[in-house]
Amino acid sequence: MAKSKKRPPAPKAVAQDKPTTLKDLLSSDVLEKLKAQADEAKAAEAALKEQQRQQAEEARQAEQKRRDNDFEYLLNNSAMDWKKHK
């Protein structure tokens, strides 16, 4: 049986070897302002989507109400089995 050689542990990377990122260069107050702006943009986008959803729902309800008053539509889409109502 051959002897196994012990390998020395791999040298760990030193934190100073990492490249500098933009986050490291920006001051904390600028970073907080940017985060606040991003949060505001997300909130505005969510509010816009909710408003569009509500408008679509209102339009759908208005169309359904119009159809309920249209005799031709009701006649065409009703069940033709009138024996149930005798």
C-alpha positions in Angstrom: 0.0 0.0 0.0 1.4 3.4 -1.0 1.7 6.2 1.4 -0.6 9.0 0.8 1.0 12.4 0.7 -0.6 15.1 2.8 -1.4 18.2 0.7 -1.0 21.6 2.3 -4.2 23.5 2.6 -5.0 25.9 -0.2 -4.2 29.5 0.5 -7.3 31.5 1.3 -7.9 34.7 -0.7 -7.3 37.8 1.3 -10.2 40.3 1.5 -7.9 43.0 0.1 -7.5 41.1 -3.2 -11.2 41.6 -4.1 -11.9 44.3 -6.8 -13.5 47.5 -5.6 -17.2 47.7 -6.3 -19.4 50.7 -6.8 -21.1 49.9 -3.6 -17.8 50.3 -1.7 -17.1 53.6 -3.4 -20.5 55.3 -2.7 -21.1 56.9 0.6 -23.8 55.5 2.9 -26.1 58.4 2.5 -26.0 58.2 -1.3 -26.6 54.5 -1.1 -29.6 55.0 1.1 -31.0 57.7 -1.3 -30.7 55.3 -4.2 -32.4 52.5 -2.3 -35.2 54.9 -1.3 -35.6 55.9 -5.0 -35.8 52.2 -6.0 -38.4 51.5 -3.4 -40.5 54.5 -4.6 -40.2 53.4 -8.2 -41.4 49.9 -7.2 -44.3 51.3 -5.2 -45.3 53.6 -8.1 -45.2 50.6 -10.5 -47.3 48.5 -8.2 -49.9 51.3 -7.9 -50.0 51.7 -11.6 -50.6 48.0 -12.1 -53.4 48.0 -9.5 -55.0 51.0 -11.2 -54.9 49.3 -14.6 -56.4 46.1 -13.0 -59.2 48.1 -11.5 -60.0 49.8 -14.7 -60.1 46.5 -16.6 -62.4 45.1 -13.9 -64.7 48.1 -14.2 -64.8 47.8 -18.0 -65.6 44.1 -17.7 -68.4 44.8 -15.3 -69.8 47.5 -17.5 -69.8 45.2 -20.5 -71.5 42.5 -18.5 -74.2 44.9 -17.4 -74.7 46.1 -21.0 -75.0 42.4 -22.1 -77.6 41.6 -19.4 -79.8 44.3 -20.8 -79.4 43.0 -24.4 -82.3 40.6 -25.1 -80.6 39.1 -28.2 -77.4 38.3 -26.3 -79.4 36.6 -23.5 -81.5 34.6 -26.0 -78.4 33.4 -27.8 -76.6 32.4 -24.7 -79.4 30.9 -22.7 -79.9 27.2 -22.3 -82.4 25.9 -24.8 -83.9 23.3 -22.4 -87.1 25.1 -21.5 -88.7 22.0 -20.0 -86.8 22.6 -16.7 -88.8 25.7 -16.1 -92.3 24.1 -16.5 
